[in-house]
Amino acid sequence: MGPKNSEVGSNNKIFVAIAGNIGTGKTTLTKLLSERFGWDAHFEAVKDNPYLADFYSDMARWAFPLQIFFLNHRFQAHQTICDGQDSAIQDRSIYEDANIFARNLYEQGQMQKRDYENYLALYQSMCKFLAPPDLVLYIRKSLPVLKARITQRGRDFEKNIPDEYLLNLNRFYDEWMDGYSDGKKLIIDSDDLDFLHNKEHFDLLCNKILETIDQRDLFLESRALDMLAM
């Protein structure tokens, strides 16, 4: 888990993190919400990741360096958001690295115990310097939909991801969200939702976000209307 919750800044700055398995559409949704609400967008490092392709071909060999890379990248992004003055949205949070991905690799025997314990100690030290997001938005999808979306986006290094790997990630996400209490959370079952091509679906999600955030933060709604009118 992340650090204890702290009071949201008085300048009405909002920090939203989008959580979800591989292929849930987090990056697309990050872009859409950034445009709707005028939030700064922080994306997951995929194209510039020096370990990702190697990891999917040999998970045991590359699990630890990959997780360290992600931990460092997301810590820097999270810190930038916390130190900044503007509202922001992040494509996957630092908390998922430890609670979902590193845990999964360790329990599947793809990461050695000493590496896992070293990783967790580093993660816990980092979290002491971070305030949690105001809202974690968890986009949940079933295995068949995840596989279809992964195939559709056509990344060569993702073609042979085992079903067990994706199912375990879904299970760990559900467990993490069930116990998450560091800030507000919103869980969306999205198998039948198309935020990119269906405006009603996207508007529904935006309304749920506004309903979840404090009443004093409803200035976001007028900001969104201003953005749409531009």
C-alpha positions as CSV (number, residue, x, y, z in Angstrom):
1,M,0.0,0.0,0.0
2,G,1.0,3.6,-0.4
3,P,1.4,6.3,2.3
4,K,-1.3,7.6,4.5
5,N,-3.7,10.0,2.9
6,S,-3.1,13.7,3.2
7,E,-5.2,16.8,2.7
8,V,-5.8,17.8,-0.9
9,G,-4.0,21.1,-1.6
10,S,-6.0,24.3,-1.1
11,N,-5.4,25.4,-4.7
12,N,-7.9,22.8,-5.9
13,K,-5.2,20.9,-7.8
14,I,-6.4,17.4,-8.6
15,F,-4.2,14.3,-9.1
16,V,-5.9,11.3,-10.8
17,A,-4.2,8.0,-11.4
18,I,-5.6,5.5,-13.9
19,A,-5.0,1.9,-12.9
20,G,-5.6,-1.2,-15.0
21,N,-4.3,-4.4,-16.5
22,I,-2.3,-4.6,-19.8
23,G,-4.7,-3.7,-22.7
24,T,-7.4,-1.8,-20.7
25,G,-7.0,1.4,-22.7
26,K,-5.4,3.4,-20.0
27,T,-3.3,5.5,-22.3
28,T,-6.2,6.4,-24.5
29,L,-8.3,7.3,-21.5
30,T,-5.5,9.4,-20.1
31,K,-5.4,11.4,-23.3
32,L,-9.2,11.8,-23.4
33,L,-9.5,12.9,-19.7
34,S,-6.6,15.3,-20.1
35,E,-8.3,17.0,-23.0
36,R,-11.7,17.1,-21.3
37,F,-10.6,18.5,-17.9
38,G,-7.4,20.3,-18.9
39,W,-5.2,18.1,-16.8
40,D,-1.5,17.6,-17.4
41,A,-1.0,14.0,-18.8
42,H,1.8,11.7,-17.6
43,F,2.2,8.5,-19.6
44,E,3.7,5.1,-19.0
45,A,7.2,4.6,-20.6
46,V,6.7,1.9,-23.3
47,K,8.4,3.1,-26.5
48,D,11.5,4.3,-24.6
49,N,11.6,1.3,-22.2
50,P,15.0,-0.5,-22.7
51,Y,13.8,-3.7,-21.0
52,L,10.2,-4.4,-22.0
53,A,10.8,-6.5,-25.2
54,D,13.5,-8.5,-23.4
55,F,11.2,-9.0,-20.4
56,Y,8.4,-10.7,-22.4
57,S,10.9,-13.1,-24.0
58,D,12.6,-14.0,-20.7
59,M,10.7,-12.8,-17.6
60,A,12.9,-14.3,-15.0
61,R,16.0,-12.7,-16.4
62,W,14.6,-9.2,-16.8
63,A,11.9,-9.0,-14.1
64,F,14.0,-7.1,-11.5
65,P,15.6,-4.5,-13.9
66,L,12.3,-3.9,-15.6
67,Q,10.5,-3.3,-12.2
68,I,13.3,-0.9,-11.1
69,F,13.0,1.0,-14.3
70,F,9.2,1.4,-13.9
71,L,9.6,2.3,-10.2
72,N,12.1,5.1,-11.0
73,H,10.0,6.4,-13.9
74,R,6.7,6.5,-12.0
75,F,8.4,7.9,-8.9
76,Q,9.7,10.8,-10.9
77,A,6.3,11.4,-12.6
78,H,4.5,11.2,-9.3
79,Q,6.9,13.6,-7.6
80,T,6.6,16.1,-10.5
81,I,2.8,16.0,-10.1
82,C,3.0,16.6,-6.4
83,D,5.4,19.4,-6.7
84,G,3.6,21.1,-9.5
85,Q,0.7,23.7,-9.4
86,D,-1.5,22.1,-12.1
87,S,-3.9,19.2,-12.0
88,A,-2.6,16.1,-13.6
89,I,-3.5,12.5,-14.6
90,Q,-1.1,9.6,-14.6
91,D,-1.2,6.5,-16.7
92,R,-0.7,3.8,-14.1
93,S,0.6,4.6,-10.6
94,I,3.7,3.7,-8.6
95,Y,1.5,1.6,-6.3
96,E,0.6,-0.8,-9.0
97,D,4.3,-1.6,-9.6
98,A,4.6,-3.1,-6.1
99,N,1.1,-4.3,-5.3
100,I,0.4,-5.9,-8.7
101,F,3.4,-6.4,-11.1
102,A,6.3,-7.1,-8.8
103,R,4.1,-9.3,-6.5
104,N,2.9,-11.3,-9.5
105,L,6.5,-11.9,-10.8
106,Y,7.6,-13.0,-7.3
107,E,4.7,-15.3,-6.7
108,Q,5.1,-16.8,-10.2
109,G,8.8,-17.5,-9.4
110,Q,10.0,-15.0,-12.0
111,M,11.7,-12.8,-9.4
112,Q,14.0,-14.1,-6.7
113,K,13.1,-13.5,-3.0
114,R,16.1,-11.3,-2.3
115,D,15.4,-9.1,-5.4
116,Y,11.7,-8.8,-4.4
117,E,12.5,-7.9,-0.8
118,N,15.1,-5.3,-2.0
119,Y,12.6,-3.9,-4.4
120,L,9.9,-3.6,-1.8
121,A,12.3,-1.8,0.6
122,L,13.1,0.7,-2.1
123,Y,9.4,1.2,-3.0
124,Q,8.5,1.8,0.7
125,S,11.3,4.3,1.1
126,M,10.1,6.2,-2.1
127,C,6.5,6.3,-1.0
128,K,7.4,8.2,2.2
129,F,8.2,11.2,-0.1
130,L,4.9,11.0,-2.0
131,A,1.3,12.1,-1.3
132,P,-1.3,9.7,-2.8
133,P,-3.5,10.6,-5.7
134,D,-6.8,12.3,-5.0
135,L,-8.5,9.6,-7.0
136,V,-7.5,6.2,-8.4
137,L,-9.6,5.2,-11.4
138,Y,-9.5,1.4,-11.9
139,I,-10.5,0.3,-15.3
140,R,-11.4,-3.4,-15.1
141,K,-11.7,-5.8,-18.1
142,S,-12.1,-9.5,-18.4
143,L,-9.5,-11.8,-20.0
144,P,-11.2,-12.2,-23.4
145,V,-11.5,-8.5,-23.8
146,L,-7.9,-7.9,-22.7
147,K,-6.6,-10.5,-25.2
148,A,-8.6,-8.9,-28.0
149,R,-7.3,-5.4,-27.3
150,I,-3.7,-6.6,-27.0
151,T,-4.0,-8.4,-30.3
152,Q,-5.6,-5.3,-31.9
153,R,-2.8,-2.9,-30.9
154,G,-0.3,-5.3,-32.4
155,R,2.8,-4.9,-30.2
156,D,5.1,-7.8,-31.2
157,F,6.5,-8.3,-27.7
158,E,3.0,-8.7,-26.2
159,K,1.8,-11.4,-28.6
160,N,2.7,-14.3,-26.3
161,I,1.7,-13.0,-22.9
162,P,0.3,-16.1,-21.1
163,D,-3.3,-16.1,-20.0
164,E,-2.3,-17.0,-16.5
165,Y,-0.1,-13.9,-16.3
166,L,-3.1,-11.6,-17.2
167,L,-5.5,-13.5,-15.0
168,N,-3.1,-13.1,-12.0
169,L,-2.8,-9.4,-12.7
170,N,-6.6,-9.1,-12.7
171,R,-6.8,-10.9,-9.4
172,F,-4.1,-8.8,-7.8
173,Y,-5.8,-5.6,-9.0
174,D,-9.1,-6.7,-7.5
175,E,-7.4,-7.5,-4.2
176,W,-5.5,-4.2,-4.1
177,M,-8.6,-2.1,-4.9
178,D,-10.6,-4.0,-2.3
179,G,-8.1,-2.9,0.4
180,Y,-7.1,0.5,-1.0
181,S,-7.8,3.3,1.5
182,D,-5.1,5.9,0.8
183,G,-7.5,8.1,-1.2
184,K,-10.7,7.9,-3.2
185,K,-11.3,5.2,-5.7
186,L,-13.6,4.6,-8.6
187,I,-13.9,1.1,-10.2
188,I,-15.4,0.8,-13.7
189,D,-16.3,-2.5,-15.3
190,S,-15.6,-1.6,-18.9
191,D,-16.0,-4.7,-21.1
192,D,-19.0,-3.1,-22.8
193,L,-17.8,0.5,-22.7
194,D,-16.0,2.3,-25.6
195,F,-14.7,5.6,-24.3
196,L,-13.0,6.5,-27.5
197,H,-15.8,6.0,-30.0
198,N,-18.9,6.4,-27.9
199,K,-19.5,9.9,-26.5
200,E,-22.3,8.7,-24.1
201,H,-19.9,6.2,-22.5
202,F,-17.2,8.8,-22.1
203,D,-19.6,11.4,-20.7
204,L,-20.9,8.8,-18.2
205,L,-17.4,8.2,-17.0
206,C,-16.7,11.9,-16.6
207,N,-19.8,12.3,-14.6
208,K,-18.9,9.5,-12.3
209,I,-15.5,11.1,-11.8
210,L,-17.1,14.4,-10.8
211,E,-19.5,12.6,-8.5
212,T,-16.6,10.8,-6.7
213,I,-14.4,14.0,-6.2
214,D,-15.4,16.4,-3.4
215,Q,-18.2,18.9,-4.0
216,R,-15.6,21.7,-3.6
217,D,-13.8,20.4,-6.6
218,L,-16.8,20.7,-9.0
219,F,-15.0,23.7,-10.6
220,L,-13.7,20.9,-12.9
221,E,-17.1,20.7,-14.5
222,S,-17.1,24.4,-15.6
223,R,-13.4,23.9,-16.7
224,A,-14.5,21.0,-18.8
225,L,-17.3,23.0,-20.4
226,D,-14.8,25.8,-21.2
227,M,-12.5,23.3,-22.8
228,L,-15.3,21.9,-25.0
229,A,-16.2,25.3,-26.1
230,M,-12.7,26.1,-27.4
